[in-house]
Amino acid sequence: SIAILTQPFNQEARMRLIVLSTLFITIFCFSNISSAAAQRAQKSGNTPAAHAYRSKAPQLKEMGGQEVDTKYFKVIIPAGWSMPVPVQSTPHNGVTALFVSMSQSPAVSITVMETPATAKQLGEMTLENMEKGGIASTPLEEKDGMWHSNLSGKGKGSIWFGDNNGIASVTVITGDDIEKAEDFFSALSPKTERLFPKKAQ
């Protein structure tokens, strides 16, 4: 189990980290791509295509004011935001959560797990794997005690990596106007420092 390794993690553990983080990033980006494609199709008058894309996007309901409480963070969902699925438990005492604006852009994905990897190591591995999937990124940059990169291509947005005492996090913000995610981050209360960004980028 990579959650209890004290020596540098081996290749299998590295791959587990990559697969775990990329899985939710891919789901996240796909949902956002479907939403954006639906909006473009609707504007162009292609209603059948818009319906087809929307069928792949999350079905949303307004959840403003509801509290989401995990072992790593708590958030009072802001007005105009939704949570398509409940918080999911993941391997290595991890959690993942997806929050989406009712306009379906922007959206915020949060994954937290126990791992010996540092935020920078996790970032380098994740971005390398994402690049193979057609998602381009800027070089990792240290910001506010975390590591950050901007995304383009299939997954337009921003990604943050944090770590603190054996716990690491990946936070992804995607959408055409990710600055609108500031409302979400102002409502998020971390239970562990250096795991969550205070802004979109």
N, C-alpha and C positions, 0 to 999 in steps of 0.2 A: 504494500500500500504506500503510495507516494506521500500520504499525509503524515507518516511517521518516520520518513527517511531522515537521517542526520548527515549522511555523506552526500556528495554531489549526485544528483539524480541521474539514473541511467537512461539509455535511449528509449526504453519502453515507457518510463515515467514521463519523459519529454513528450512522447507521442500522445500519451493520455491527456496531458495538459493542452496540447494543440487541438486535439479532437474535441475536448470538452468546451474550450472557449470558442472554437470556430463553429461548432454545431449551433450554438445559440446566436452567434453573430450572423451566420448564414440564414437561419430562420428569420431573424430580425430584418436583414437586408431584403430578403425575398418579399416579406410582407410589405415593406416600404416601396419596393419596386412595383409591386402589383398595384398599390394605392396610387402611385405617381402615374403609372400607365393608364389607370382608370380615369384619372383627371384629364390627361392629355386626350384620351379617346373621346371623353364627353365633350370637351371643348371643340374638338374637330367634327362633332356631330355623329360620331360612330358609336351610337348607343349600344348595339349588340356587343361590341368589343369592350366597352366600358363595363357592361354587366359581367362579362366573362372575367375580366381582371378583378372586379370587386368580389367575385365569388372566391378568389384566392386570398383576399385580404382579410384581416381579423374583423369579426363582427363586434361592433363597439356599442357600449351603453354608457351614458354619463355616470361617473362615479365620484364626482367632486365632493369632498368632505369626508369620504370614507378613510379609515385608518388601516394602514398595512404595517404590521409589526414583525420584524424578523430578528434573529440573533445578532445581525450586523448593522441594521439600520431600521428606522421607523419613518414613515412618510404619511402625511395627510394629503391624499390625492387632491391636487388643485382643481378648481372649477374648469370645466372644458376638457378634462382628461379622463381616460379610461384605463382599465387593466383587462386585456382580452382573456387571460387565463390566470388562475391563482398562482401564488409563489410556488415554485417547484423545488423540491429537494434534489440535490445532485451528489455524486460521490465525494468523499473526503470532507464530510460535514459542510457541504456547499449549498448555496441557494442561488436561484436565478429568477429574475422578475422582469416583466415587460410592461412598460407604461406607454400609452399612445394618446396623442392629442385627438380630440374628436374629429378634427379635420384630417386625421391620419398622417399629419406631418407637422411637427417632428415627432419622433418616438425615442424612448430611452430604454435600453436593455442593460441590466445589472447582473453580473455573475460574480459570486464570491466563493472562495474555496480555501481549504488548508493545503499548503504546498511549501516546499523548501525553496522554490524559485523566487527570485527577486522580481520586482515589477519590471525592471529593464529586461531581464532574461525572458520573462513571459511576453513582453511586448515584442521583442525581436523575433521570437519563435512564431507568435501569432501573426505578425505582419508579413513574415516570410511565407507562411502558409496561405494567407489571404491573397497575396500577390499571385500565387499560382492559380487562384480561383478568379482572377480578373479584377481584383480590387486593389487599386494603387494607393500608396500612402506616402506622406512626407516623412523625412527622417525623425526618429524619436527625439523629443525635446523634453528636458526636465522643466516642470512647471508646478509651482505651488506644492512641492514635496511629492509630486507624482510624475509619471511619464506620459507624454501626449503625442498624438499624431493626427493629421487631417486625412480623410479618406476621399477618394474619387473613383470614377469608373462605375462599376456595378453597385458599389456601396458608398454613396456620397454622404459625408458627415464628419464625425469626430470620434476618436477613441482614446480612452484614458486607462492607464494601468497603475495600480497602487499596491503597496504591501506594508504589513506591520506585524512583526513577531510571528512569522509562520503562516500568515493569512494574506492572500492576494486577491485582487479584484480586477475585473474588466468592465468598464462602462462605455457603452456605445450610444452615440446620439446620431440619428440620421434624419434626413429631410431636406427640403429646399430652403428652409429658414430655421436653422437649428438654434438661433439665438432665442427663439420663442420657448425653448426648453428652460430658460432661466426661471420661469414660474415654478417648474417642477423642482429644480435644485434648491430654491429658496424654501421649499416645503419639506425637504429631506433632512432628517436628523441622524447623523452617523453615531453609532455606538462604539466605533473604533476609528481612530484618527488615521489620516493618510490613505484611506481606501476609496473615498468618493470625491469627485470634483465639485467645486462650488459654482462652476459655470460651464457652458457648453464647449467653449474652446478658448 
